[in-house]
Amino acid sequence: MPGRHACRTRPRESGRIGRSSRYGEPVTHARRDDPFLPEHEDVTGLIPRGLRISAALAWRLIVVAAALYVVGWVVGRLSVVVIPLGIALLLSALLAPAVQKLVAVRFPRGLATAIVLIAGLAVLGGLLTFVVTQFSSGLPQLQRQLNESLNQIKNWLINGPVHLRQEQIQEFINQVFGFLQNNQSWLTDTALTTASTVGEIVTGFLLTLFITIFFLSGGDGIWTFLVRVAPGRVRDRVDVAGRRGFASLVSYVRATAAVAVVDAVGIGIGLWIVGVPLVIPLATLVFLGAFIPIIGAVITGGVAVLIALVTNGFIGAVIVLAIVIGVMQLESHVLQPLLLGRAVKLHPLSVVLAITVGLVVGGIAGALMAVPILAVLNAGVRSLLHEENPDPAEVNVLADQAAQPNDAPPGSPGASVATRGEDDDEK
């Protein structure tokens, strides 16, 4: 019948309740806007916006962390090359101004490089020779004073409040010798490892010297060749960013030298007041060690304290220890954050954190390279963000102000960004 066919062919209304399910619950036909969509439908809209943003940030952070891990692994595997390369860059930043001055008075660049390197090696060798000679000449006196100090300690242990017996002291000495005999194989392995380490140091020194020669004699040509990898439309910006990064490295080396001088003078004056012998060699050793952040000052200061203990007794050693700690605190919390931060435009907190992270990740080499790497990255990124139409010919990498980008002129597209960056620096 027509009426029956009409009823059969009439489409069911969306959402109409049909027959009951096997559990007695009514069955409702699905709507198209039902939140429980089929699998082939897009469910992105069902995920909260905050969760989507967090997930997007999370996987990007994972990718960045993985890339950094791979870079760190590669650098660790190639440390024999990477560490001499980094030290050669620091030496080039230190010696480049002297080479440039000789070139300015019409010396050939190759000859100027040879003169500066020979003079630098002569100064470094002279300082080390002076330190070794002074220690060698003062060694007999140190041995006599060491014997006197040991006798005083022995008398204090026997006649002092401890009241030890001669037999107990002799037993302790025998235990020390027994320990050395039982661990002779370990000591031998350690000596062999130390010998191989000395060989690696000599190899690294020669490689560093070789790289430094080429950096000083043809560094500009090497950089020009490397910049060609960048696309032509951004080549000038990359060139200027790299030059400003090297300029910040020059400023960093100058500030580090100033910090080393202050450390040497401060500890040297303290040793002279206390009456510790070998004041000048110890101050020279402190100056050389100050170029290695934190670790250098600890090692050289420890040598000064030990010599004060041998020559001036326990009270003198405590006074020297207090002087060394005071100078180290001055260096870590005042000199490095202020001088280095002002030279490379880094916040004092970032300087301290960079040294700490570098020390944890890469040891002494990491502590030595952490702040220079941060300074180069800071100067390069600021140049890329703040400068408009940069000209590489206008950047003098040996001038302190060259480490800072030239802000865009008022009214230019980058003027607001540059001005904001400058205001942030002033704050």
C-alpha positions as CSV (number, residue, x, y, z in Angstrom):
1,M,0.0,0.0,0.0
2,P,1.2,3.5,-0.7
3,G,0.9,4.5,2.9
4,R,2.9,1.6,4.1
5,H,5.7,2.2,1.5
6,A,5.8,5.9,2.5
7,C,6.3,4.9,6.1
8,R,9.0,2.4,5.2
9,T,11.0,4.9,3.0
10,R,10.7,7.8,5.4
11,P,14.2,8.6,6.8
12,R,14.6,8.2,10.5
13,E,15.0,11.4,12.4
14,S,18.4,11.9,13.9
15,G,18.5,11.1,17.6
16,R,15.3,9.1,17.6
17,I,15.1,6.5,20.3
18,G,14.7,3.0,18.9
19,R,14.2,-0.4,20.4
20,S,15.9,-1.3,23.6
21,S,19.2,-3.0,23.8
22,R,19.8,-6.4,25.3
23,Y,20.4,-4.7,28.7
24,G,17.1,-2.8,28.5
25,E,18.7,0.5,27.7
26,P,17.3,2.6,24.8
27,V,19.4,2.8,21.7
28,T,19.9,6.3,20.2
29,H,21.0,6.8,16.7
30,A,24.3,8.7,16.4
31,R,24.3,12.4,15.4
32,R,26.9,13.9,13.2
33,D,28.1,16.2,16.0
34,D,28.4,13.4,18.5
35,P,31.7,13.8,20.5
36,F,32.3,10.1,20.2
37,L,33.2,10.1,16.5
38,P,34.2,7.2,14.3
39,E,37.9,6.4,13.9
40,H,38.2,8.0,10.5
41,E,37.0,11.4,11.7
42,D,39.5,14.1,13.0
43,V,39.6,14.2,16.8
44,T,42.0,17.1,17.1
45,G,39.2,19.4,18.2
46,L,38.5,17.1,21.1
47,I,42.0,17.6,22.6
48,P,42.3,20.6,25.0
49,R,44.2,23.5,23.5
50,G,46.7,23.6,26.4
51,L,47.5,19.9,26.0
52,R,48.1,20.4,22.2
53,I,50.5,23.3,22.8
54,S,52.3,21.3,25.5
55,A,52.7,18.3,23.3
56,A,54.0,20.4,20.4
57,L,56.5,22.0,22.7
58,A,57.5,18.7,24.2
59,W,58.3,16.9,21.0
60,R,60.3,19.9,19.7
61,L,62.3,20.0,22.9
62,I,63.0,16.3,22.6
63,V,64.3,16.8,19.0
64,V,66.5,19.7,20.2
65,A,67.8,17.7,23.1
66,A,68.6,14.7,20.9
67,A,70.4,17.0,18.4
68,L,72.5,18.5,21.3
69,Y,73.2,15.0,22.6
70,V,74.5,13.9,19.1
71,V,76.6,17.1,18.8
72,G,78.1,16.5,22.3
73,W,78.8,12.9,21.5
74,V,80.6,13.8,18.2
75,V,82.6,16.5,20.1
76,G,83.5,14.0,22.7
77,R,84.7,11.5,20.2
78,L,86.7,14.2,18.4
79,S,88.0,15.9,21.5
80,V,91.6,15.4,20.4
81,V,90.9,17.8,17.6
82,V,88.1,20.0,19.1
83,I,90.1,21.0,22.2
84,P,93.2,22.1,20.4
85,L,91.0,24.0,17.9
86,G,89.2,25.8,20.7
87,I,92.5,26.7,22.5
88,A,93.9,27.9,19.2
89,L,90.9,30.2,18.8
90,L,91.6,31.6,22.2
91,L,95.3,32.1,21.5
92,S,94.4,33.7,18.2
93,A,92.1,36.2,20.0
94,L,94.9,36.9,22.4
95,L,97.7,37.4,19.9
96,A,95.8,38.9,16.9
97,P,96.0,42.5,18.2
98,A,99.8,42.2,18.4
99,V,100.0,40.7,14.9
100,Q,97.7,43.5,13.6
101,K,100.0,46.2,15.1
102,L,103.0,44.7,13.3
103,V,101.1,44.5,10.1
104,A,100.1,48.2,10.5
105,V,103.8,49.2,10.5
106,R,104.3,47.3,7.2
107,F,105.5,44.0,8.5
108,P,104.5,41.0,6.2
109,R,101.7,39.1,7.9
110,G,103.7,35.8,7.9
111,L,106.7,37.5,9.5
112,A,104.5,39.3,12.0
113,T,102.9,36.0,12.9
114,A,106.3,34.3,13.4
115,I,107.5,37.2,15.6
116,V,104.4,37.2,17.8
117,L,104.4,33.4,18.2
118,I,108.1,33.2,19.0
119,A,107.8,36.1,21.5
120,G,104.7,34.5,23.1
121,L,106.4,31.1,23.4
122,A,109.5,32.8,24.8
123,V,107.4,34.7,27.5
124,L,105.5,31.5,28.4
125,G,108.6,29.4,28.5
126,G,110.5,32.1,30.5
127,L,107.7,32.2,33.1
128,L,107.6,28.4,33.4
129,T,111.4,28.2,33.6
130,F,111.5,30.9,36.2
131,V,108.9,29.1,38.3
132,V,110.8,25.7,38.0
133,T,114.2,27.3,38.7
134,Q,113.0,29.1,41.8
135,F,111.3,26.0,43.1
136,S,114.4,23.9,42.4
137,S,116.7,26.4,44.1
138,G,114.4,26.7,47.1
139,L,113.9,22.9,47.4
140,P,116.7,22.2,49.9
141,Q,115.4,24.9,52.2
142,L,111.9,23.5,51.8
143,Q,113.2,20.0,52.7
144,R,114.8,21.2,55.9
145,Q,111.7,23.1,56.9
146,L,109.6,20.0,56.0
147,N,111.7,17.9,58.3
148,E,111.4,20.4,61.1
149,S,107.6,20.6,60.6
150,L,107.3,16.8,60.7
151,N,109.4,16.7,63.9
152,Q,107.1,19.4,65.4
153,I,104.0,17.4,64.4
154,K,105.6,14.3,65.9
155,N,106.4,16.0,69.2
156,W,102.9,17.5,69.3
157,L,101.3,14.0,68.8
158,I,103.5,12.5,71.6
159,N,103.6,15.4,74.1
160,G,100.4,17.2,73.2
161,P,96.8,16.5,74.1
162,V,96.7,13.4,71.9
163,H,99.4,11.6,73.9
164,L,100.3,9.0,71.3
165,R,103.1,6.5,71.8
166,Q,106.1,6.2,69.6
167,E,105.0,2.7,68.8
168,Q,101.6,3.9,67.5
169,I,103.3,6.5,65.2
170,Q,105.7,3.9,63.9
171,E,102.8,1.5,63.3
172,F,100.9,4.2,61.3
173,I,104.0,4.8,59.1
174,N,104.3,1.0,58.5
175,Q,100.7,0.9,57.5
176,V,101.3,3.7,54.9
177,F,104.3,1.8,53.4
178,G,102.2,-1.4,53.4
179,F,99.4,0.3,51.6
180,L,101.9,1.5,49.0
181,Q,103.4,-2.0,48.5
182,N,100.0,-3.7,48.3
183,N,98.8,-1.2,45.7
184,Q,102.0,-1.1,43.6
185,S,100.3,-2.5,40.5
186,W,97.6,0.2,40.7
187,L,100.3,2.9,41.2
188,T,102.2,1.5,38.2
189,D,99.0,1.6,36.0
190,T,98.4,5.1,37.1
191,A,101.9,6.2,36.2
192,L,101.5,4.6,32.8
193,T,98.2,6.4,32.3
194,T,99.8,9.6,33.4
195,A,102.6,9.0,30.9
196,S,100.1,8.5,28.1
197,T,98.3,11.6,29.2
198,V,101.5,13.6,28.9
199,G,101.9,12.3,25.4
200,E,98.4,13.4,24.5
201,I,99.2,16.8,26.0
202,V,102.3,17.2,23.9
203,T,100.4,16.1,20.8
204,G,97.6,18.6,21.5
205,F,100.1,21.4,22.1
206,L,101.8,20.8,18.8
207,L,98.4,20.7,17.0
208,T,97.3,23.8,18.8
209,L,100.5,25.6,17.7
210,F,100.0,24.5,14.1
211,I,96.4,25.7,14.0
212,T,97.2,29.0,15.7
213,I,99.8,29.7,13.0
214,F,97.3,29.4,10.2
215,F,94.6,31.3,12.2
216,L,97.0,34.3,12.7
217,S,98.4,34.3,9.2
218,G,95.3,33.6,7.2
219,G,92.3,33.6,9.5
220,D,90.4,36.1,7.4
221,G,90.7,34.0,4.3
222,I,89.6,30.9,6.2
223,W,86.6,32.7,7.5
224,T,85.7,34.0,4.0
225,F,85.9,30.5,2.6
226,L,83.6,29.2,5.4
227,V,81.0,32.0,4.9
228,R,80.5,30.9,1.2
229,V,78.5,28.0,2.5
230,A,75.7,30.4,3.6
231,P,73.1,31.4,1.0
232,G,73.9,34.6,-0.9
233,R,70.9,36.6,0.4
234,V,72.1,36.1,4.0
235,R,75.8,35.8,3.5
236,D,76.6,39.4,4.7
237,R,74.5,38.9,7.9
238,V,76.3,35.6,8.7
239,D,79.7,37.2,7.9
240,V,79.0,40.1,10.3
241,A,77.6,37.8,13.0
242,G,80.8,35.7,12.9
243,R,83.0,38.7,13.0
244,R,81.2,40.1,16.0
245,G,81.5,36.7,17.7
246,F,85.2,36.7,17.3
247,A,85.4,40.3,18.6
248,S,83.6,39.1,21.7
249,L,86.2,36.4,22.0
250,V,89.0,39.1,21.9
251,S,87.2,41.0,24.6
252,Y,86.8,37.9,26.7
253,V,90.5,37.1,26.6
254,R,91.4,40.6,27.6
255,A,89.1,40.5,30.6
256,T,90.4,37.1,31.6
257,A,94.0,38.4,31.5
258,A,92.9,41.3,33.8
259,V,91.3,38.8,36.2
260,A,94.5,36.7,36.2
261,V,96.6,39.8,37.1
262,V,94.3,40.6,40.0
263,D,94.5,37.0,41.3
264,A,98.3,36.9,41.1
265,V,98.7,40.3,42.7
266,G,96.2,39.6,45.5
267,I,97.6,36.2,46.5
268,G,101.2,37.4,46.0
269,I,100.7,40.3,48.4
270,G,99.1,37.9,51.0
271,L,102.0,35.5,50.7
272,W,104.5,38.3,51.2
273,I,102.7,39.6,54.3
274,V,102.6,36.2,55.9
275,G,106.2,35.7,55.1
276,V,106.0,32.6,52.8
277,P,109.0,32.1,50.6
278,L,108.9,31.8,46.8
279,V,106.4,34.6,46.6
280,I,107.1,35.6,43.0
281,P,107.1,32.1,41.6
282,L,103.8,31.3,43.4
283,A,102.2,34.5,42.1
284,T,103.4,33.6,38.6
285,L,101.9,30.2,39.0
286,V,98.6,31.7,40.1
287,F,98.6,34.0,37.1
288,L,99.0,31.1,34.7
289,G,96.4,29.0,36.5
290,A,93.8,31.8,36.5
291,F,93.3,31.3,32.7
292,I,91.6,28.0,33.6
293,P,88.4,29.1,35.5
294,I,87.9,27.7,39.0
295,I,90.2,24.7,38.7
296,G,93.4,26.7,38.0
297,A,92.9,28.9,41.1
298,V,92.1,25.8,43.3
299,I,95.3,24.0,42.2
300,T,97.7,26.9,42.4
301,G,96.1,28.1,45.7
302,G,96.6,24.6,47.1
303,V,100.3,24.7,46.2
304,A,100.6,28.0,48.0
305,V,98.8,26.6,51.1
306,L,101.1,23.5,51.2
307,I,104.2,25.6,51.0
308,A,102.9,27.8,53.8
309,L,102.2,24.7,55.9
310,V,105.7,23.5,55.4
311,T,107.5,26.8,55.9
312,N,105.2,28.8,58.3
313,G,103.4,26.1,60.2
314,F,99.7,25.4,60.7
315,I,98.7,29.0,61.6
316,G,100.4,30.4,58.5
317,A,98.8,27.8,56.3
318,V,95.4,28.7,57.7
319,I,96.0,32.4,57.0
320,V,97.1,31.7,53.4
321,L,94.1,29.4,52.9
322,A,91.9,32.3,54.0
323,I,93.6,34.6,51.6
324,V,93.3,32.2,48.7
325,I,89.6,31.6,49.5
326,G,89.0,35.3,49.7
327,V,90.7,36.0,46.3
328,M,88.8,33.1,44.7
329,Q,85.5,34.4,46.0
330,L,86.4,37.9,44.7
331,E,87.2,36.3,41.3
332,S,84.1,34.1,41.1
333,H,81.5,36.5,42.4
334,V,82.9,39.9,41.5
335,L,85.6,40.0,38.9
336,Q,84.4,37.3,36.5
337,P,80.8,38.4,36.5
338,L,81.6,42.1,36.2
339,L,84.6,42.2,34.0
340,L,83.7,39.3,31.8
341,G,80.0,40.2,31.8
342,R,80.8,43.8,30.8
343,A,83.3,42.7,28.1
344,V,81.0,40.2,26.4
345,K,77.6,41.6,27.5
346,L,76.6,38.6,29.5
347,H,74.6,38.6,32.7
348,P,76.7,37.7,35.8
349,L,74.5,34.7,36.5
350,S,74.9,33.3,33.0
351,V,78.7,33.5,33.4
352,V,78.7,31.6,36.7
353,L,76.2,29.0,35.4
354,A,78.2,28.6,32.1
355,I,81.4,27.9,34.0
356,T,79.6,25.4,36.3
357,V,77.9,23.6,33.5
358,G,81.1,23.4,31.4
359,L,83.0,22.0,34.4
360,V,80.3,19.3,35.0
361,V,80.0,18.4,31.3
362,G,83.5,18.7,30.0
363,G,85.8,19.0,33.0
364,I,88.7,21.5,32.8
365,A,88.3,21.9,29.0
366,G,84.6,22.5,29.4
367,A,85.1,25.1,32.1
368,L,87.7,26.8,29.8
369,M,85.5,26.9,26.8
370,A,82.1,27.4,28.3
371,V,82.1,31.2,28.6
372,P,83.9,31.9,25.3
373,I,81.3,29.7,23.5
374,L,78.4,31.6,25.3
375,A,80.0,34.9,24.4
376,V,80.4,34.1,20.7
377,L,76.8,32.8,20.5
378,N,75.4,35.8,22.3
379,A,77.2,38.3,20.0
380,G,76.3,36.3,16.9
381,V,72.6,35.9,17.7
382,R,72.3,39.5,18.7
383,S,73.9,40.6,15.4
384,L,71.5,38.4,13.4
385,L,68.5,39.8,15.2
386,H,69.3,43.4,15.6
387,E,71.3,44.5,12.5
388,E,69.8,45.7,9.2
389,N,71.9,45.7,6.0
390,P,75.2,45.0,7.8
391,D,78.5,45.6,6.1
392,P,81.4,43.2,6.9
393,A,84.0,45.8,5.9
394,E,82.9,48.0,8.8
395,V,83.5,45.5,11.5
396,N,86.9,45.7,13.2
397,V,87.1,42.5,15.2
398,L,90.0,43.7,17.3
399,A,88.0,46.7,18.8
400,D,85.9,46.1,21.9
401,Q,82.8,47.9,20.6
402,A,82.9,45.5,17.5
403,A,81.4,42.8,19.7
404,Q,78.1,44.8,19.9
405,P,75.8,45.0,16.9
406,N,75.0,48.3,15.3
407,D,71.3,49.0,16.0
408,A,69.1,49.7,13.0
409,P,68.5,53.4,12.3
410,P,65.2,54.9,13.5
411,G,62.3,54.2,11.2
412,S,63.8,51.0,9.7
413,P,62.0,47.7,10.0
414,G,64.4,46.4,12.7
415,A,64.6,49.6,14.7
416,S,62.1,48.6,17.3
417,V,63.8,45.2,17.8
418,A,67.2,46.8,18.1
419,T,66.0,49.5,20.5
420,R,64.4,46.9,22.6
421,G,67.5,44.8,22.7
422,E,69.6,47.9,23.7
423,D,67.1,48.7,26.5
424,D,67.3,45.2,27.8
425,D,71.1,45.4,27.9
426,E,71.0,48.6,29.8
427,K,68.7,47.0,32.3
